[in-house]
Every structure is written in C-alpha cells, then in structure tokens.
Amino acid sequence: MKIERAREILDPEHREEYKSLEPVKEACQMGRAALEKMVPRSVCLDGIEACQGCGSGEYLYNEDGNRNKFCGQCGQAIEWSEEGQ
C-alpha cells in the first residue's frame, strides 16, 4: 500500500466501506511502524555502536562528527543519553 493511501484510510474524516478489514489493518501497521521509529532507541548493540532499527553504525554521525538525532539509514530516532545505553 502506498503511503498516501494509508494516510487517507487513517484520516478520521475519511468515510469508505471496505470489503474486508485488510486495507485498514495494513494502514494501521504502516502507521504503527512509522510511530515506532519516532521512539528513541539506544545505539549500543552488544557493545557495538549501531542503530537498533537497521543495525548500521555508518549513519549515526553527520559530516561534522556530531551525533544525529535520527539514523541516516532507516530514520530510527536515536537515544544518546547514558541512561539509554
């Protein structure tokens, strides 16, 4: 399902009858996956600095060496605080 279609289905003002709940279920799963990426996750996996969303450590820092708030590979929000590690 395309993102625009999922947005349309999840819009509370949108009214449509469905032959099955599959389109609604798929739109809800897409929405949940997007929300899950917004919840910051620690960058440490088994002592290796990597994104828990995609496993990449390559896109955690920007060109200046500063920490990114989101993984540049998958968009996962990153938790850099000591409590999150």
HTML snippet that shows the backbone in 3Dmol.js (N, CA, C, O; Angstrom):
<script src="https://3Dmol.org/build/3Dmol-min.js"></script>
<div id="view" style="width:600px;height:400px;position:relative"></div>
<script>
const pdb = `
ATOM      1  N   MET A   1       0.854  -1.179   0.000  1.00  0.00           N
ATOM      2  CA  MET A   1       0.000   0.000   0.000  1.00  0.00           C
ATOM      3  C   MET A   1       0.896   1.237   0.000  1.00  0.00           C
ATOM      4  O   MET A   1       1.915   1.282   0.690  1.00  0.00           O
ATOM      5  N   LYS A   2       0.506   2.223  -0.772  1.00  0.00           N
ATOM      6  CA  LYS A   2       1.257   3.471  -0.823  1.00  0.00           C
ATOM      7  C   LYS A   2       0.942   4.321   0.408  1.00  0.00           C
ATOM      8  O   LYS A   2      -0.137   4.215   0.990  1.00  0.00           O
ATOM      9  N   ILE A   3       1.893   5.156   0.790  1.00  0.00           N
ATOM     10  CA  ILE A   3       1.763   5.989   1.982  1.00  0.00           C
ATOM     11  C   ILE A   3       0.532   6.892   1.905  1.00  0.00           C
ATOM     12  O   ILE A   3      -0.191   7.030   2.892  1.00  0.00           O
ATOM     13  N   GLU A   4       0.288   7.497   0.766  1.00  0.00           N
ATOM     14  CA  GLU A   4      -0.871   8.394   0.628  1.00  0.00           C
ATOM     15  C   GLU A   4      -2.186   7.653   0.869  1.00  0.00           C
ATOM     16  O   GLU A   4      -3.107   8.204   1.473  1.00  0.00           O
ATOM     17  N   ARG A   5      -2.274   6.421   0.405  1.00  0.00           N
ATOM     18  CA  ARG A   5      -3.494   5.622   0.616  1.00  0.00           C
ATOM     19  C   ARG A   5      -3.655   5.299   2.100  1.00  0.00           C
ATOM     20  O   ARG A   5      -4.762   5.370   2.634  1.00  0.00           O
ATOM     21  N   ALA A   6      -2.566   4.949   2.762  1.00  0.00           N
ATOM     22  CA  ALA A   6      -2.630   4.661   4.197  1.00  0.00           C
ATOM     23  C   ALA A   6      -3.071   5.903   4.970  1.00  0.00           C
ATOM     24  O   ALA A   6      -3.894   5.805   5.880  1.00  0.00           O
ATOM     25  N   ARG A   7      -2.534   7.060   4.616  1.00  0.00           N
ATOM     26  CA  ARG A   7      -2.938   8.315   5.264  1.00  0.00           C
ATOM     27  C   ARG A   7      -4.425   8.567   5.072  1.00  0.00           C
ATOM     28  O   ARG A   7      -5.111   8.991   6.002  1.00  0.00           O
ATOM     29  N   GLU A   8      -4.921   8.310   3.879  1.00  0.00           N
ATOM     30  CA  GLU A   8      -6.341   8.508   3.582  1.00  0.00           C
ATOM     31  C   GLU A   8      -7.199   7.594   4.455  1.00  0.00           C
ATOM     32  O   GLU A   8      -8.183   8.045   5.040  1.00  0.00           O
ATOM     33  N   ILE A   9      -6.838   6.328   4.546  1.00  0.00           N
ATOM     34  CA  ILE A   9      -7.604   5.360   5.339  1.00  0.00           C
ATOM     35  C   ILE A   9      -7.596   5.737   6.814  1.00  0.00           C
ATOM     36  O   ILE A   9      -8.613   5.596   7.492  1.00  0.00           O
ATOM     37  N   LEU A  10      -6.460   6.215   7.321  1.00  0.00           N
ATOM     38  CA  LEU A  10      -6.332   6.540   8.743  1.00  0.00           C
ATOM     39  C   LEU A  10      -6.917   7.901   9.113  1.00  0.00           C
ATOM     40  O   LEU A  10      -7.026   8.214  10.299  1.00  0.00           O
ATOM     41  N   ASP A  11      -7.289   8.707   8.141  1.00  0.00           N
ATOM     42  CA  ASP A  11      -7.890  10.015   8.394  1.00  0.00           C
ATOM     43  C   ASP A  11      -9.274   9.819   9.013  1.00  0.00           C
ATOM     44  O   ASP A  11     -10.129   9.177   8.402  1.00  0.00           O
ATOM     45  N   PRO A  12      -9.516  10.365  10.223  1.00  0.00           N
ATOM     46  CA  PRO A  12     -10.816  10.177  10.878  1.00  0.00           C
ATOM     47  C   PRO A  12     -11.990  10.773  10.095  1.00  0.00           C
ATOM     48  O   PRO A  12     -13.133  10.365  10.296  1.00  0.00           O
ATOM     49  N   GLU A  13     -11.723  11.724   9.213  1.00  0.00           N
ATOM     50  CA  GLU A  13     -12.777  12.333   8.404  1.00  0.00           C
ATOM     51  C   GLU A  13     -13.099  11.502   7.161  1.00  0.00           C
ATOM     52  O   GLU A  13     -14.118  11.733   6.509  1.00  0.00           O
ATOM     53  N   HIS A  14     -12.247  10.548   6.834  1.00  0.00           N
ATOM     54  CA  HIS A  14     -12.424   9.720   5.631  1.00  0.00           C
ATOM     55  C   HIS A  14     -13.523   8.682   5.874  1.00  0.00           C
ATOM     56  O   HIS A  14     -13.524   7.986   6.890  1.00  0.00           O
ATOM     57  N   ARG A  15     -14.443   8.593   4.936  1.00  0.00           N
ATOM     58  CA  ARG A  15     -15.539   7.616   5.033  1.00  0.00           C
ATOM     59  C   ARG A  15     -15.509   6.733   3.801  1.00  0.00           C
ATOM     60  O   ARG A  15     -15.562   7.219   2.671  1.00  0.00           O
ATOM     61  N   GLU A  16     -15.426   5.435   4.028  1.00  0.00           N
ATOM     62  CA  GLU A  16     -15.387   4.477   2.931  1.00  0.00           C
ATOM     63  C   GLU A  16     -15.786   3.112   3.478  1.00  0.00           C
ATOM     64  O   GLU A  16     -15.444   2.767   4.610  1.00  0.00           O
ATOM     65  N   GLU A  17     -16.497   2.349   2.689  1.00  0.00           N
ATOM     66  CA  GLU A  17     -16.825   0.977   3.067  1.00  0.00           C
ATOM     67  C   GLU A  17     -15.791   0.056   2.444  1.00  0.00           C
ATOM     68  O   GLU A  17     -15.397   0.223   1.290  1.00  0.00           O
ATOM     69  N   TYR A  18     -15.367  -0.907   3.222  1.00  0.00           N
ATOM     70  CA  TYR A  18     -14.347  -1.851   2.762  1.00  0.00           C
ATOM     71  C   TYR A  18     -14.948  -3.243   2.669  1.00  0.00           C
ATOM     72  O   TYR A  18     -15.782  -3.618   3.493  1.00  0.00           O
ATOM     73  N   LYS A  19     -14.529  -4.009   1.668  1.00  0.00           N
ATOM     74  CA  LYS A  19     -14.993  -5.391   1.521  1.00  0.00           C
ATOM     75  C   LYS A  19     -14.390  -6.276   2.599  1.00  0.00           C
ATOM     76  O   LYS A  19     -14.967  -7.295   2.979  1.00  0.00           O
ATOM     77  N   SER A  20     -13.219  -5.876   3.088  1.00  0.00           N
ATOM     78  CA  SER A  20     -12.577  -6.594   4.195  1.00  0.00           C
ATOM     79  C   SER A  20     -11.813  -5.571   5.030  1.00  0.00           C
ATOM     80  O   SER A  20     -11.678  -4.411   4.641  1.00  0.00           O
ATOM     81  N   LEU A  21     -11.325  -6.009   6.163  1.00  0.00           N
ATOM     82  CA  LEU A  21     -10.557  -5.115   7.025  1.00  0.00           C
ATOM     83  C   LEU A  21      -9.079  -5.079   6.655  1.00  0.00           C
ATOM     84  O   LEU A  21      -8.309  -4.356   7.289  1.00  0.00           O
ATOM     85  N   GLU A  22      -8.670  -5.830   5.657  1.00  0.00           N
ATOM     86  CA  GLU A  22      -7.256  -5.896   5.286  1.00  0.00           C
ATOM     87  C   GLU A  22      -6.642  -4.532   4.973  1.00  0.00           C
ATOM     88  O   GLU A  22      -5.548  -4.249   5.461  1.00  0.00           O
ATOM     89  N   PRO A  23      -7.296  -3.667   4.178  1.00  0.00           N
ATOM     90  CA  PRO A  23      -6.683  -2.356   3.917  1.00  0.00           C
ATOM     91  C   PRO A  23      -6.510  -1.528   5.190  1.00  0.00           C
ATOM     92  O   PRO A  23      -5.505  -0.837   5.356  1.00  0.00           O
ATOM     93  N   VAL A  24      -7.490  -1.601   6.081  1.00  0.00           N
ATOM     94  CA  VAL A  24      -7.416  -0.862   7.340  1.00  0.00           C
ATOM     95  C   VAL A  24      -6.298  -1.434   8.203  1.00  0.00           C
ATOM     96  O   VAL A  24      -5.526  -0.686   8.804  1.00  0.00           O
ATOM     97  N   LYS A  25      -6.215  -2.745   8.262  1.00  0.00           N
ATOM     98  CA  LYS A  25      -5.167  -3.407   9.044  1.00  0.00           C
ATOM     99  C   LYS A  25      -3.783  -3.027   8.511  1.00  0.00           C
ATOM    100  O   LYS A  25      -2.879  -2.718   9.289  1.00  0.00           O
ATOM    101  N   GLU A  26      -3.621  -3.050   7.200  1.00  0.00           N
ATOM    102  CA  GLU A  26      -2.327  -2.705   6.602  1.00  0.00           C
ATOM    103  C   GLU A  26      -1.972  -1.242   6.874  1.00  0.00           C
ATOM    104  O   GLU A  26      -0.821  -0.932   7.184  1.00  0.00           O
ATOM    105  N   ALA A  27      -2.950  -0.342   6.762  1.00  0.00           N
ATOM    106  CA  ALA A  27      -2.711   1.077   7.040  1.00  0.00           C
ATOM    107  C   ALA A  27      -2.321   1.278   8.503  1.00  0.00           C
ATOM    108  O   ALA A  27      -1.432   2.075   8.805  1.00  0.00           O
ATOM    109  N   CYS A  28      -2.980   0.562   9.407  1.00  0.00           N
ATOM    110  CA  CYS A  28      -2.644   0.651  10.835  1.00  0.00           C
ATOM    111  C   CYS A  28      -1.234   0.141  11.098  1.00  0.00           C
ATOM    112  O   CYS A  28      -0.502   0.736  11.890  1.00  0.00           O
ATOM    113  N   GLN A  29      -0.845  -0.943  10.452  1.00  0.00           N
ATOM    114  CA  GLN A  29       0.507  -1.479  10.618  1.00  0.00           C
ATOM    115  C   GLN A  29       1.550  -0.486  10.111  1.00  0.00           C
ATOM    116  O   GLN A  29       2.599  -0.315  10.731  1.00  0.00           O
ATOM    117  N   MET A  30       1.265   0.166   8.988  1.00  0.00           N
ATOM    118  CA  MET A  30       2.184   1.174   8.455  1.00  0.00           C
ATOM    119  C   MET A  30       2.299   2.359   9.414  1.00  0.00           C
ATOM    120  O   MET A  30       3.395   2.867   9.650  1.00  0.00           O
ATOM    121  N   GLY A  31       1.176   2.792   9.959  1.00  0.00           N
ATOM    122  CA  GLY A  31       1.179   3.895  10.914  1.00  0.00           C
ATOM    123  C   GLY A  31       1.943   3.549  12.173  1.00  0.00           C
ATOM    124  O   GLY A  31       2.709   4.364  12.686  1.00  0.00           O
ATOM    125  N   ARG A  32       1.738   2.355  12.665  1.00  0.00           N
ATOM    126  CA  ARG A  32       2.448   1.922  13.871  1.00  0.00           C
ATOM    127  C   ARG A  32       3.950   1.852  13.621  1.00  0.00           C
ATOM    128  O   ARG A  32       4.738   2.279  14.465  1.00  0.00           O
ATOM    129  N   ALA A  33       4.351   1.321  12.477  1.00  0.00           N
ATOM    130  CA  ALA A  33       5.776   1.227  12.142  1.00  0.00           C
ATOM    131  C   ALA A  33       6.406   2.622  12.097  1.00  0.00           C
ATOM    132  O   ALA A  33       7.534   2.815  12.552  1.00  0.00           O
ATOM    133  N   ALA A  34       5.674   3.585  11.549  1.00  0.00           N
ATOM    134  CA  ALA A  34       6.184   4.958  11.491  1.00  0.00           C
ATOM    135  C   ALA A  34       6.320   5.540  12.895  1.00  0.00           C
ATOM    136  O   ALA A  34       7.305   6.217  13.192  1.00  0.00           O
ATOM    137  N   LEU A  35       5.340   5.283  13.757  1.00  0.00           N
ATOM    138  CA  LEU A  35       5.403   5.778  15.136  1.00  0.00           C
ATOM    139  C   LEU A  35       6.527   5.108  15.915  1.00  0.00           C
ATOM    140  O   LEU A  35       7.191   5.761  16.720  1.00  0.00           O
ATOM    141  N   GLU A  36       6.750   3.824  15.689  1.00  0.00           N
ATOM    142  CA  GLU A  36       7.820   3.092  16.379  1.00  0.00           C
ATOM    143  C   GLU A  36       9.184   3.726  16.100  1.00  0.00           C
ATOM    144  O   GLU A  36      10.041   3.767  16.982  1.00  0.00           O
ATOM    145  N   LYS A  37       9.386   4.216  14.883  1.00  0.00           N
ATOM    146  CA  LYS A  37      10.665   4.847  14.528  1.00  0.00           C
ATOM    147  C   LYS A  37      10.873   6.159  15.268  1.00  0.00           C
ATOM    148  O   LYS A  37      12.005   6.627  15.390  1.00  0.00           O
ATOM    149  N   MET A  38       9.804   6.754  15.760  1.00  0.00           N
ATOM    150  CA  MET A  38       9.907   8.024  16.476  1.00  0.00           C
ATOM    151  C   MET A  38      10.308   7.831  17.933  1.00  0.00           C
ATOM    152  O   MET A  38      10.716   8.788  18.591  1.00  0.00           O
ATOM    153  N   VAL A  39      10.196   6.608  18.447  1.00  0.00           N
ATOM    154  CA  VAL A  39      10.579   6.310  19.826  1.00  0.00           C
ATOM    155  C   VAL A  39      12.093   6.099  19.851  1.00  0.00           C
ATOM    156  O   VAL A  39      12.587   5.150  19.241  1.00  0.00           O
ATOM    157  N   PRO A  40      12.847   6.972  20.551  1.00  0.00           N
ATOM    158  CA  PRO A  40      14.304   6.840  20.557  1.00  0.00           C
ATOM    159  C   PRO A  40      14.764   5.499  21.126  1.00  0.00           C
ATOM    160  O   PRO A  40      14.249   5.018  22.135  1.00  0.00           O
ATOM    161  N   ARG A  41      15.751   4.914  20.446  1.00  0.00           N
ATOM    162  CA  ARG A  41      16.342   3.652  20.883  1.00  0.00           C
ATOM    163  C   ARG A  41      17.842   3.844  21.041  1.00  0.00           C
ATOM    164  O   ARG A  41      18.450   4.642  20.328  1.00  0.00           O
ATOM    165  N   SER A  42      18.428   3.122  21.962  1.00  0.00           N
ATOM    166  CA  SER A  42      19.858   3.180  22.233  1.00  0.00           C
ATOM    167  C   SER A  42      20.658   2.785  21.001  1.00  0.00           C
ATOM    168  O   SER A  42      20.185   2.017  20.164  1.00  0.00           O
ATOM    169  N   VAL A  43      21.877   3.318  20.895  1.00  0.00           N
ATOM    170  CA  VAL A  43      22.732   2.998  19.754  1.00  0.00           C
ATOM    171  C   VAL A  43      23.632   1.798  20.014  1.00  0.00           C
ATOM    172  O   VAL A  43      24.349   1.372  19.109  1.00  0.00           O
ATOM    173  N   CYS A  44      23.619   1.247  21.209  1.00  0.00           N
ATOM    174  CA  CYS A  44      24.534   0.145  21.511  1.00  0.00           C
ATOM    175  C   CYS A  44      23.868  -1.213  21.360  1.00  0.00           C
ATOM    176  O   CYS A  44      22.834  -1.487  21.971  1.00  0.00           O
ATOM    177  N   LEU A  45      24.467  -2.043  20.551  1.00  0.00           N
ATOM    178  CA  LEU A  45      24.059  -3.433  20.390  1.00  0.00           C
ATOM    179  C   LEU A  45      25.274  -4.302  20.685  1.00  0.00           C
ATOM    180  O   LEU A  45      26.242  -4.288  19.924  1.00  0.00           O
ATOM    181  N   ASP A  46      25.238  -5.043  21.758  1.00  0.00           N
ATOM    182  CA  ASP A  46      26.350  -5.920  22.129  1.00  0.00           C
ATOM    183  C   ASP A  46      27.679  -5.171  22.165  1.00  0.00           C
ATOM    184  O   ASP A  46      28.702  -5.697  21.728  1.00  0.00           O
ATOM    185  N   GLY A  47      27.664  -3.935  22.689  1.00  0.00           N
ATOM    186  CA  GLY A  47      28.884  -3.149  22.808  1.00  0.00           C
ATOM    187  C   GLY A  47      29.326  -2.462  21.532  1.00  0.00           C
ATOM    188  O   GLY A  47      30.335  -1.757  21.532  1.00  0.00           O
ATOM    189  N   ILE A  48      28.599  -2.651  20.450  1.00  0.00           N
ATOM    190  CA  ILE A  48      28.930  -2.022  19.171  1.00  0.00           C
ATOM    191  C   ILE A  48      27.942  -0.891  18.924  1.00  0.00           C
ATOM    192  O   ILE A  48      26.732  -1.075  19.054  1.00  0.00           O
ATOM    193  N   GLU A  49      28.462   0.280  18.569  1.00  0.00           N
ATOM    194  CA  GLU A  49      27.599   1.431  18.315  1.00  0.00           C
ATOM    195  C   GLU A  49      26.903   1.252  16.970  1.00  0.00           C
ATOM    196  O   GLU A  49      27.522   1.395  15.915  1.00  0.00           O
ATOM    197  N   ALA A  50      25.615   0.941  17.017  1.00  0.00           N
ATOM    198  CA  ALA A  50      24.836   0.713  15.799  1.00  0.00           C
ATOM    199  C   ALA A  50      23.368   1.015  16.068  1.00  0.00           C
ATOM    200  O   ALA A  50      22.902   0.937  17.205  1.00  0.00           O
ATOM    201  N   CYS A  51      22.660   1.354  15.025  1.00  0.00           N
ATOM    202  CA  CYS A  51      21.224   1.614  15.111  1.00  0.00           C
ATOM    203  C   CYS A  51      20.491   0.307  15.386  1.00  0.00           C
ATOM    204  O   CYS A  51      20.753  -0.705  14.735  1.00  0.00           O
ATOM    205  N   GLN A  52      19.575   0.329  16.346  1.00  0.00           N
ATOM    206  CA  GLN A  52      18.790  -0.874  16.629  1.00  0.00           C
ATOM    207  C   GLN A  52      17.723  -1.120  15.574  1.00  0.00           C
ATOM    208  O   GLN A  52      17.186  -2.224  15.483  1.00  0.00           O
ATOM    209  N   GLY A  53      17.410  -0.105  14.778  1.00  0.00           N
ATOM    210  CA  GLY A  53      16.408  -0.274  13.731  1.00  0.00           C
ATOM    211  C   GLY A  53      16.932  -1.047  12.537  1.00  0.00           C
ATOM    212  O   GLY A  53      16.255  -1.936  12.019  1.00  0.00           O
ATOM    213  N   CYS A  54      18.156  -0.704  12.093  1.00  0.00           N
ATOM    214  CA  CYS A  54      18.695  -1.324  10.876  1.00  0.00           C
ATOM    215  C   CYS A  54      20.045  -2.008  11.079  1.00  0.00           C
ATOM    216  O   CYS A  54      20.513  -2.727  10.196  1.00  0.00           O
ATOM    217  N   GLY A  55      20.672  -1.790  12.232  1.00  0.00           N
ATOM    218  CA  GLY A  55      21.963  -2.414  12.505  1.00  0.00           C
ATOM    219  C   GLY A  55      23.158  -1.657  11.960  1.00  0.00           C
ATOM    220  O   GLY A  55      24.297  -2.081  12.158  1.00  0.00           O
ATOM    221  N   SER A  56      22.925  -0.548  11.280  1.00  0.00           N
ATOM    222  CA  SER A  56      24.018   0.229  10.687  1.00  0.00           C
ATOM    223  C   SER A  56      24.624   1.180  11.708  1.00  0.00           C
ATOM    224  O   SER A  56      23.905   1.795  12.496  1.00  0.00           O
ATOM    225  N   GLY A  57      25.933   1.299  11.692  1.00  0.00           N
ATOM    226  CA  GLY A  57      26.620   2.292  12.507  1.00  0.00           C
ATOM    227  C   GLY A  57      27.171   3.409  11.645  1.00  0.00           C
ATOM    228  O   GLY A  57      27.761   4.365  12.147  1.00  0.00           O
ATOM    229  N   GLU A  58      26.975   3.283  10.361  1.00  0.00           N
ATOM    230  CA  GLU A  58      27.573   4.182   9.376  1.00  0.00           C
ATOM    231  C   GLU A  58      26.921   5.560   9.326  1.00  0.00           C
ATOM    232  O   GLU A  58      27.576   6.532   8.949  1.00  0.00           O
ATOM    233  N   TYR A  59      25.656   5.667   9.695  1.00  0.00           N
ATOM    234  CA  TYR A  59      24.923   6.922   9.514  1.00  0.00           C
ATOM    235  C   TYR A  59      24.464   7.545  10.832  1.00  0.00           C
ATOM    236  O   TYR A  59      23.452   8.246  10.863  1.00  0.00           O
ATOM    237  N   LEU A  60      25.191   7.300  11.910  1.00  0.00           N
ATOM    238  CA  LEU A  60      24.808   7.835  13.215  1.00  0.00           C
ATOM    239  C   LEU A  60      25.366   9.233  13.460  1.00  0.00           C
ATOM    240  O   LEU A  60      24.897   9.947  14.346  1.00  0.00           O
ATOM    241  N   TYR A  61      26.359   9.617  12.680  1.00  0.00           N
ATOM    242  CA  TYR A  61      27.004  10.922  12.833  1.00  0.00           C
ATOM    243  C   TYR A  61      26.912  11.694  11.521  1.00  0.00           C
ATOM    244  O   TYR A  61      26.893  11.107  10.439  1.00  0.00           O
ATOM    245  N   ASN A  62      26.856  13.028  11.635  1.00  0.00           N
ATOM    246  CA  ASN A  62      26.838  13.837  10.417  1.00  0.00           C
ATOM    247  C   ASN A  62      28.267  14.091   9.942  1.00  0.00           C
ATOM    248  O   ASN A  62      29.218  13.587  10.540  1.00  0.00           O
ATOM    249  N   GLU A  63      28.422  14.863   8.880  1.00  0.00           N
ATOM    250  CA  GLU A  63      29.741  15.105   8.291  1.00  0.00           C
ATOM    251  C   GLU A  63      30.696  15.814   9.239  1.00  0.00           C
ATOM    252  O   GLU A  63      31.911  15.662   9.115  1.00  0.00           O
ATOM    253  N   ASP A  64      30.164  16.590  10.189  1.00  0.00           N
ATOM    254  CA  ASP A  64      30.991  17.301  11.164  1.00  0.00           C
ATOM    255  C   ASP A  64      31.363  16.430  12.353  1.00  0.00           C
ATOM    256  O   ASP A  64      32.086  16.878  13.242  1.00  0.00           O
ATOM    257  N   GLY A  65      30.884  15.198  12.384  1.00  0.00           N
ATOM    258  CA  GLY A  65      31.159  14.302  13.502  1.00  0.00           C
ATOM    259  C   GLY A  65      30.170  14.433  14.643  1.00  0.00           C
ATOM    260  O   GLY A  65      30.320  13.767  15.667  1.00  0.00           O
ATOM    261  N   ASN A  66      29.159  15.280  14.487  1.00  0.00           N
ATOM    262  CA  ASN A  66      28.132  15.430  15.519  1.00  0.00           C
ATOM    263  C   ASN A  66      27.126  14.291  15.428  1.00  0.00           C
ATOM    264  O   ASN A  66      26.865  13.753  14.352  1.00  0.00           O
ATOM    265  N   ARG A  67      26.572  13.940  16.572  1.00  0.00           N
ATOM    266  CA  ARG A  67      25.585  12.858  16.621  1.00  0.00           C
ATOM    267  C   ARG A  67      24.281  13.269  15.952  1.00  0.00           C
ATOM    268  O   ARG A  67      23.790  14.377  16.169  1.00  0.00           O
ATOM    269  N   ASN A  68      23.728  12.390  15.148  1.00  0.00           N
ATOM    270  CA  ASN A  68      22.421  12.612  14.531  1.00  0.00           C
ATOM    271  C   ASN A  68      21.318  12.255  15.518  1.00  0.00           C
ATOM    272  O   ASN A  68      21.508  11.390  16.373  1.00  0.00           O
ATOM    273  N   LYS A  69      20.185  12.902  15.410  1.00  0.00           N
ATOM    274  CA  LYS A  69      19.020  12.566  16.233  1.00  0.00           C
ATOM    275  C   LYS A  69      18.279  11.370  15.657  1.00  0.00           C
ATOM    276  O   LYS A  69      17.533  10.689  16.361  1.00  0.00           O
ATOM    277  N   PHE A  70      18.494  11.120  14.357  1.00  0.00           N
ATOM    278  CA  PHE A  70      17.847  10.008  13.671  1.00  0.00           C
ATOM    279  C   PHE A  70      18.888   9.279  12.836  1.00  0.00           C
ATOM    280  O   PHE A  70      19.822   9.899  12.327  1.00  0.00           O
ATOM    281  N   CYS A  71      18.738   7.987  12.695  1.00  0.00           N
ATOM    282  CA  CYS A  71      19.628   7.200  11.845  1.00  0.00           C
ATOM    283  C   CYS A  71      19.458   7.661  10.400  1.00  0.00           C
ATOM    284  O   CYS A  71      18.336   7.772   9.906  1.00  0.00           O
ATOM    285  N   GLY A  72      20.563   7.925   9.732  1.00  0.00           N
ATOM    286  CA  GLY A  72      20.518   8.350   8.344  1.00  0.00           C
ATOM    287  C   GLY A  72      20.172   7.229   7.388  1.00  0.00           C
ATOM    288  O   GLY A  72      19.855   7.486   6.227  1.00  0.00           O
ATOM    289  N   GLN A  73      20.227   5.990   7.851  1.00  0.00           N
ATOM    290  CA  GLN A  73      19.917   4.830   7.013  1.00  0.00           C
ATOM    291  C   GLN A  73      18.416   4.524   7.019  1.00  0.00           C
ATOM    292  O   GLN A  73      17.803   4.386   5.960  1.00  0.00           O
ATOM    293  N   CYS A  74      17.827   4.418   8.221  1.00  0.00           N
ATOM    294  CA  CYS A  74      16.432   3.962   8.314  1.00  0.00           C
ATOM    295  C   CYS A  74      15.475   4.975   8.944  1.00  0.00           C
ATOM    296  O   CYS A  74      14.260   4.785   8.880  1.00  0.00           O
ATOM    297  N   GLY A  75      15.995   6.050   9.554  1.00  0.00           N
ATOM    298  CA  GLY A  75      15.132   7.060  10.152  1.00  0.00           C
ATOM    299  C   GLY A  75      14.771   6.817  11.606  1.00  0.00           C
ATOM    300  O   GLY A  75      13.993   7.583  12.176  1.00  0.00           O
ATOM    301  N   GLN A  76      15.313   5.771  12.225  1.00  0.00           N
ATOM    302  CA  GLN A  76      15.035   5.472  13.629  1.00  0.00           C
ATOM    303  C   GLN A  76      15.548   6.607  14.515  1.00  0.00           C
ATOM    304  O   GLN A  76      16.676   7.067  14.338  1.00  0.00           O
ATOM    305  N   ALA A  77      14.720   7.066  15.476  1.00  0.00           N
ATOM    306  CA  ALA A  77      15.167   8.069  16.443  1.00  0.00           C
ATOM    307  C   ALA A  77      16.238   7.433  17.324  1.00  0.00           C
ATOM    308  O   ALA A  77      16.120   6.274  17.723  1.00  0.00           O
ATOM    309  N   ILE A  78      17.288   8.205  17.624  1.00  0.00           N
ATOM    310  CA  ILE A  78      18.437   7.691  18.369  1.00  0.00           C
ATOM    311  C   ILE A  78      18.462   8.274  19.771  1.00  0.00           C
ATOM    312  O   ILE A  78      18.263   9.475  19.951  1.00  0.00           O
ATOM    313  N   GLU A  79      18.705   7.431  20.762  1.00  0.00           N
ATOM    314  CA  GLU A  79      18.856   7.822  22.166  1.00  0.00           C
ATOM    315  C   GLU A  79      20.349   7.836  22.475  1.00  0.00           C
ATOM    316  O   GLU A  79      20.995   6.788  22.470  1.00  0.00           O
ATOM    317  N   TRP A  80      20.900   9.020  22.743  1.00  0.00           N
ATOM    318  CA  TRP A  80      22.330   9.147  23.007  1.00  0.00           C
ATOM    319  C   TRP A  80      22.648   9.288  24.488  1.00  0.00           C
ATOM    320  O   TRP A  80      23.823   9.233  24.853  1.00  0.00           O
ATOM    321  N   SER A  81      21.669   9.465  25.350  1.00  0.00           N
ATOM    322  CA  SER A  81      21.964   9.678  26.771  1.00  0.00           C
ATOM    323  C   SER A  81      22.541   8.415  27.392  1.00  0.00           C
ATOM    324  O   SER A  81      22.361   7.309  26.883  1.00  0.00           O
ATOM    325  N   GLU A  82      23.230   8.608  28.493  1.00  0.00           N
ATOM    326  CA  GLU A  82      23.854   7.478  29.191  1.00  0.00           C
ATOM    327  C   GLU A  82      22.808   6.478  29.672  1.00  0.00           C
ATOM    328  O   GLU A  82      23.067   5.275  29.696  1.00  0.00           O
ATOM    329  N   GLU A  83      21.616   6.971  30.061  1.00  0.00           N
ATOM    330  CA  GLU A  83      20.569   6.060  30.534  1.00  0.00           C
ATOM    331  C   GLU A  83      20.093   5.150  29.413  1.00  0.00           C
ATOM    332  O   GLU A  83      19.702   4.011  29.668  1.00  0.00           O
ATOM    333  N   GLY A  84      20.121   5.636  28.173  1.00  0.00           N
ATOM    334  CA  GLY A  84      19.640   4.863  27.038  1.00  0.00           C
ATOM    335  C   GLY A  84      20.619   3.818  26.556  1.00  0.00           C
ATOM    336  O   GLY A  84      20.270   2.981  25.723  1.00  0.00           O
ATOM    337  N   GLN A  85      21.848   3.851  27.067  1.00  0.00           N
ATOM    338  CA  GLN A  85      22.863   2.903  26.596  1.00  0.00           C
ATOM    339  C   GLN A  85      23.082   1.787  27.573  1.00  0.00           C
ATOM    340  O   GLN A  85      23.904   0.905  27.327  1.00  0.00           O
TER     341      GLN A  85
END
`;
const viewer = $3Dmol.createViewer("view");
viewer.addModel(pdb, "pdb");
viewer.setStyle({}, {cartoon: {color: "spectrum"}});
viewer.zoomTo();
viewer.render();
</script>
